[in-house]
Amino acid sequence: MPKWRLLREQWIRAKYERQEFTYPERQEPYSAGYREGFLWKRGRDNGQFLSRKFVLTEREGALKYFNRSDAKEPKAIMKIEHLNATFQPAKIGHPHGLQVTYLKDNSTRNIFVYHEDGKEMVDWFNALRAARFHYLQVAFPGASDADLVPKLSRNYLQEGYMEKTGPKQTEGFRKRWFTMDDRRLMYFKDPLDAFARGEVFIGSRESGYTVLDGLPPSTQGHHWPHGITIVTPERRFLLACETESEQRAWMEAFRKVVDRPMLPQEYAVEAHFKHKP
């Protein structure tokens, strides 16, 4: 199922069936600043989807979920400041599947959820975007709405399997699932892992980052033929794609990021990566 079919379907229903654009008060379910309900959440370790209570509160600037409906303390608190949501029906295996990410100790944490009711899932997605919008209005008081809307949620620049080798580049290449999220390149053993095995910051060309077609001539241990070398100020990352079209798509994604000048706040993120153990 294409990623945006559910959103498009619910947009049409909101406009013509529920007339939410004619009567803005009908948008209240996802613009009120508070929302709670139950979503099916994938377990971090066992992979089972279990019903969990979620609470979104703009006043606290957080999305929380609870392992039990009567629990006093949440299992996790996700700050709206660092939160992103994107529909992932194919990856999650459900037409209403949503992937929510947030930063925990400056590492990305993935949460996979769905709801059987498509409208309910889209209302949650819109509520998260509305909360992000109100947070950004406060964080960037001089910014226009047009500047803020692209920051509400983002799709991944590229996802898929590649092979990688370790920092010494003498180990064999291993197949990993890669996700390019803005300037964070993350790799996972499984696409539905809660945490990445590793994250790489991809800065701009001016800061010493570049992307090269192919691998160094002496490289051994890769099964897939189409190589990519990412050069950072600290080291080189060697990757291999199964097909030429996949390599081209990844090269295009990497070059878009490298060609984009870094924002002031991105230098702080880069510094954090350099001081990671």
C-alpha positions, 0 to 999 in steps of 0.5 A: 500500500502506498505510504500516503493512500491513507492520508489522501483518503482521510483528507477527502473524507475530512473535506467532503464527508465531515466538512472539516474545512468548512467547519473548523470546530470539527478539527478539534480532535487533533488540534486541541493540544491534548489527546489520549487513546489506545494504539497497537504498539510493537514490543521492543524485544519480542516483536508482538503488537500489544495495546498501549495507552498513549497520551499527547500533551502540548502543555508538557511538550511530550507524547507518552505511552503506558504499559498498563492503562492504570499505570501512574508512570509512563514507560517512555516520554517523547519530547515533541521537540525531537519527535517525528512521525511517518506512515510506514504501512509496508514496513510495519505490515499494516495499512495504518502503520505509523513509525514514530521516532524521538531522540533518547540520549541523542540516539534515535528510538523507533516506535511502531504503532497502528490502529484498526480505524484509519481515521483514528490513526490519521487523527493521531498523525495530525495531532502530532503535527499540530503539537509540533507546529505549536512548539515551533511557533514558540521556538522560532517566533519570527518564522512564518507558517510557510517556514514551519510547515516543512518541519512538522514531520519528515519522510526519510530521504532513503531506506533499504538494505546495503552491506557495510564493513567495520571501522578497520575495513578488514572485517567482512561486509554485513547486510544491514537496513539503512535509513537516511533521516535528514543528516542521520544515516542509521543502520539496523540489523532488522528494519523494525529494530527499536534502536540503530546499531550505529548512526553516522552524521553526514555534514556538508561539503564545506565541513569535509564530507563527501560521497564517492562512487565505488570502493577503494581498489583493495576492498574485499569481503563484499558480496554486492558489487555497487560500492559507495564510499562516504568520507567524513573528517574522521573516517571513511564508511564503505557500503555496497548496494545490490543493484546499480539503481539502488546505488544511484538512489543512495548516491543522490540522497547522500549528495543532496545532504552533502551539498546542503550548507549546515545550519548553526544547530547542526554543528552542535549535533555534529559535535555530539556525534564526534564525542560519542564513545 
